[in-house]
Amino acid sequence: MAVAAETTPIDATASAQIGARVRALREAMDLSLRDLAERSGVSAPMLSQVERGETSPTLAVAARIAGGLELRLSQLLRLDEGGSVTVVRGGERRKGPGAGRGHRYELLTPPLPGLRAEVSVHSLAAGAQTGGPGDPPMHEPGSRETAVVQAGEVALVCDGERHRLREGDAVTFDADLPHHFENPGPERATLLAVVSAGLRRS
């Protein structure tokens, strides 16, 4: 029975949705059809047909495509998701490690499969900076980050250059370069950061 299930094509409606999702995820990861073919073991022509909804992949093929996109099959098929809208309540935010060095942060986005952007809010005590033990690692190649200062004053040090930012200022930069934020002021500072992971640079 398991073998039969693996060779059963996914129905046409689901196949069209999967095709569009595969293409969106592939492009978000900056992968060509050939790249995904090498990662998944599914031929580029087959991937192209799946993306255009011209063929219905079997569960086994869909599982290989999911693996190439670093997802589980259930994630590719969106079986893990509870709907098109996900609310993260104020008390449900995922918190970073302790604030021993004066830096606290919380993730505002849910841990959904295939999510290519992450929103977080950061709080820096006077004299504190990001990039300490327990902070998120350097972002993947091609990442971009936009930060908005919500209160106080911060300095962004990116690739050796220092940029002073005041309340209301926003900055966008290549987040795969060495960088950190500092609070040079006497009061606590907060900033909102949005990281778009692995997108093409224009």
Order of alpha helices (4+ residues) and beta strands (2+ residues): alpha-alpha-alpha-alpha-alpha-alpha-beta-beta-beta-beta-beta-beta-beta-beta-beta
